[in-house]
């Protein structure tokens, strides 16, 4: 049962009790402590916080980074509940809220990416590359057009921060994938900039309310400055999210725009403003046909280009080259083999991809469970003929080759009884 947090102030201390879902009151109290009462140090007491969500936390982290950039210090007192305290460490929330107490996250999960800060085009590209790499190994049954549409959306929204927001700390991005029930991926982008309403009013002073500004922001061709953008980023991302059966949320200034497949589009005024912009984009890949025509500009279907060619070194024949050592940190468990299985099957089934060449150089040994998950299950899913036509295993040591061959032989005997492919 969700217990919406009560958020209180005791001098320069923000005290959260319950489930931290919305961030507006949290940030309003910090504003009161710093800007009205004049404190230069703030204590964030989350001892009694029972849960926290990435939408709220990424917004809070972005604003606190901006305050710290301006000289305000913050101390985080972690939730007493151990699971939640670990979440703050693994997601990087703890690090962004209090870097003196928390180290950067070392979490290397295969379906999530911790909150990541980017302040330059180079850091943005690195972040996007990491995101699309996780997606390719986490969502089974991806078409290449689906992959390209997602990559386009996350590129556009993260780039908007650098081009339009004037955020002193750049942006934060965090990703979660959900494959039980629905094949969904959600990415959240937050900044501490001037916000969408103020940005659009620099060239469109006739815009009245902030709700009107967010309404315009998702329309085709609407941008602050046509010399630096075409105004298709939020519009195209909105189309991708909604047409796939997913959803989108924009929070900026005094307005919140939300689309949910069950309730449709709503735009509402907020009593407390958000200085900056929060974008929560959810894309559903359950029905591959839904995304085929999601992107169209001026009535013309647009097919975005993805990074598979560059990422996996496609040669002139269209073969992709994947270094196994660069893909995973461990070769000892079934869990670490799962994203390789999904990635191999996704690439092998993409029409424009030739042979998937997996290079084992630098991999002296792997476990039987890893070999079964990463290679035997794809062998069973594709069938012997198609696997040998579409997948090539290179530079295997004798020991690794023997383990993979044995895993495939055993998997073929077991059959599909427990194959998750």
N, C-alpha and C positions, 0 to 999 in steps of 0.2 A: 504494500500500500504506500503510495506516494504521500509524503508529508512535506508540503511546501515550506521552505525554510523561513524562519523568522530571522531577520537581520537587524542587529542593534548596534549602537555605538556606546562605548564606555571610554570617555576622553578620546585618546587617539587609537583606540582598539575597535576593530570591526569584529563582531561576534556573530557567527552563523550557527543556527541550530535547525537541523532538518535537512531536506533535500534541496540543494542549490540548483534550481532550474532556470530562473530568470536572473539576469545580471543588472538590471536597471537600478534597483534599490541599492545593491551592493556598491555600484560605482557612484551612486548619488551620495552615499555616506562617506566614501573616500573623498569625493569632491568637497563635501562639507568640512571634513577634517583638515584637508590641505588648503583649499582655496578660501574658506570662510574663517576657520579657526586658526589657521596659520601654522599648523604642525609641519615639520619637515621629516618626521619619521612616523610610520604607520605600522601597527601590528594587525595582522590578519589571523584571527583566532578561529580556526576551523575544527577545534577539538570535538565539537558536538555535531559537526556536519555528517550526515548519514549517506549522502550520495551527491555526485556532481556530474554534469553533462558537458560534452565538448563544446556545444554552441555557446553556453554561458562562460565556460572557463577560458576559451580562446579569446573572447571579447575582454574578459577581465585581464588576462595576461597582456594583451596588446596595450590596454590603457595603463597598466602598471609599468610596462616598459617605457612608455612615454613619460610618465611621472618620474621614473628613475633617471631618464635622459635629462630631465629638468632639475635634478638634484635631490629628489625625495627618496628616502630609503624605506624599505619594507622588510618586515620580519614575518615569516609564515610559521604558524604553529599548526602542525599537521593534524588531520583527523585521527582520533584515537582508534577508530576501527581499522584493523591492519590491512584488510583488502583495499580499502579506499586510500590509505596512506601509500600503499604500493602503486596504486593507479596514478597518484600525483607524481611519483617518481618515474614510472614507465612512460607517461605521456609527455614529460618535460614541463608540466604545469608547475611543479615544485621548483624547478630550475629557473623558470622565467619569473616566478613570484619572489624567490629568495635565492639568488645564485651563491650567496655566501654560505648557505646551509646545504644546498642541494647541488650535486654534480649533474652535468648533462646526461640525459637518459642513454643507457646502453641497450635499451630494448630492441631486439631484432625479431619481432613477430612477423608472420608471413601474411597477415590480413589487415594490419594496421601500420600507420606511420605516425610516430610521435609528433607533437607540435614542433614545427621547424620555422625558424626565422629566416627571411631573405631580404636583402637590402639593395641588391644590384641585379642587373640582368643575368650575370653569371651565376649568382646564388639562386635566382629564380629558376634558371634552366636545370641546375643540379637538383633542386627540389622537385620539379616536374618529372625529371628523369626517374627519380626514386619512386615517385607516385605511380607512374605508368608501369614501371617494372613490377611493383607489388601487385597492381591490378592484373597484369598478364598471368601472374602465377596464383591468383586467388579466385578469379571468376571463371569457372569452367564453361566451355561452349561459346567462347567469344568469336564473333565474326570480326574480320579486319576493319570493316566499316564502323562497327561498334567501338572498337579500340580507338580508331581515329577520331570519332566524335567525342569520346571522353577526353582524349588528350587535347583536342582543340578547346574544349570548355575549360579545363583546368588551366591551360596556358593563358586563355583570354582573361579569366577572372584574376589570376595572380598577377598578370601583367598590368591590369587596371590599377592595381595598388601603386605600382612604380610610376605609371604615366599620369594618373589623375589625382591621387589621394593627398599628395603633399604630406605623407605620414613621416614623422621624424624617425621612426623606428623601422621603416619598411613594412612588411607584412608577416603574418603568421599563417601557416597552413597545416591542417591535420586531416588525416584520412582514416576511415574505417570501412571495411567491407562486410556485407551481410549476405550470406548465401543459403541460410536455412529458410525455407519457405519461398523466398524471393531472392533472385540474384541481384543484389543492389550494392552500390558503392556510394558512400557519402563523403564529400570533402567540404571542409569548412575553411574559409579565408576571413581573417580579421585584420583591420588596421586601426591606427589612431590618427587618421588624417582629418581633412576638413569635412568629409561626408558627402554623399551624393547630392543632397539638396543644395548645399553651398557651392559645390563644384559646378553643377548645371547652371546655377544662377549667375555665374561669372560671364556667361555668354547669352543667357536667357533670363534676363531680369524680370520678365513678366510672369515667371512661375510664382504662384501664390503659396499654397500650403506645401509642406514636406510630403504629404500623401500624393499630391499632384506630381511632385518631382520623382517619386519612386514609380508612379504609374508611367511617366514618360521614359524612365530609365530602361524599362524592358521593351520599349518599342523600337522598331527597326530604324537605324540611321540616326538615333539621338545620341549626341556626344557633347562633351564640353568644348572640344576644339577639333574641328575637322582636319586640321593640319597634322595632328598626331594620332588620330584614330577615326574609324568609320562609324562608330556607334553600334557595332554589331555584337560586341562581346556579351553583354548582359542579355540582349535580345536573343542571340543564338543559344546561349546557355539555358535561358528560360524555355526555349523551344525544345531543346534536347531533354531537359528534365521532365517537362510536362508531357511531351509526346511519348516518352518511354514508359510512362506510368509512375514516375517518381514524383519529386516535389522540390520546391525551392523556397527559401526564406531570405528576405533582405531586411536588414535593420539599419537605419541611418537617420540621424537627426531626430525629429519628433514623429517618425513614421515607421511602420512595419508592414511589409508586403509578404504575403504567404500564399503559396499554391499547394494544395493537398488534393490528391486524386479523388478523395471521397467528398470534399467540400468545395472544391474549386478555388477560385482566386478571391482573396480579400485584402484590402488595404485599409489600415486603421491608424489613427493618431495615437501617439504614446504620450503619457503624462510626463514622463522623464525622458530627456533626450539621450541619444547615444552619439558621442563625439567620435566619429569614425564611421566605418562601414563593416557590417558582418554579412557574409554570404554563406548560406548553408545549401549546398546543391546535392540532391539525391537522384541518381540515375539507376533505372531498373533495366536489367539485361535479360529478363525472363523470356521476353518475346523478341527474337532477333529482328523481326520485320518492322517493329515499331520505330526503330531508329534510322531506317534506311532513308526516309525523306524528311528527317527532322530539320535539317539545315537547308533553308532556301532564302536567298537574298534577292529582293526586287523580283520575286516570282521565279527565280532561276535556282534550280537545285544546286547546292554546293557540296562538293566532296572534299573534305579536308585531307591533307597528307599527314601520315603518321611518321613516327621516328623509328619504325622497325628496321628500315633499310640501314640507317646510320647506327642504331643501337646494336644490331647483331651482324653487322658487316655483310650485308647481302652482296654476293658476287654477281657477275654478269649473267649467270644462269638462274639467279633468284634464290640460291641456296643461302640459308642463314647459318652463322657460325656462333656457337654459344660456348663460352668457357665455363665449365662446371665449377672450377675453383672460384670464379668471380661471382657466381650466382648464390652460393650458400656458405655459411660460416662453419657448418658441421656436416659430416657425412655419416653420423652415427645413429640417427634415429629416423623413425617413420615420419615424424612430424616435419623434419627438415627435408624429407624427400617429397612431401606432398606438393609444394609449389613447383618443383621440377616436373612432376607428373602433369599438373595442370598446364604449365607453360609449354611442354612438349606437345601435348594434345592440341592446345590452341593453335600453336604455330603449324603443326602438321596438317591441320584441317583448314587453314586459311588458303584461299584459292590462289593468291598471288605469291605464295611462298613455295620454293622448290623443296630441296632436301634440308632437313634440320640436322646440322652437323654438331655433335656434342663432343667437345674436346676435353679429355680426361687428364691432360698434362698437369702435373703437380698434384694429382690425387693418388697417393700411394695405396690407400686402402679405404674401404667403406663397409658399412654394416650390411648384413643380409636384409634387414628390415628397410633400410634406405634403398637398396637395390630393388627390392620388391615394389616399393611405393613409386619410385622415380622411373623405373624402366620396365619392370615386369607387367605392371598394370596397364601402362600405355601399349605394350606389346599385345596384351589380351584385348584391349579396347579397339585397336586398329586392325588386329588380325596379323598373322605372320607375313603375308604377302605385302600388305600396305605398309606395315612397320618397316620392312626391309627396303621398300621403295622410298619411304618418306623420312626415315631416321637413320643416321649414320653415327656410330660410336667410334671416336678416334683416340689414338694415343693411350690406349688402356694398358696398364701393366698386366702381367699374366694373372696375378692374384685377383685384381679387380675384374678382369674378364671372366675368370672362373666363377666369381661370386654372382655376377650379373647373369651368366648363362644358367647357373643353378637356380637363381630366383625366377627366371623366366620359365624354366622347366617345371618347377614346383607350382607356379601360378597357373600354368596350362593344365596341370593335373587337378588343381583345386577348382578351376573354372571360375564362374562369375559369382559364386556363393557369397563372397565377402569383398568383391572388388568394387571399389568406390570410384567408378569412372563414368 
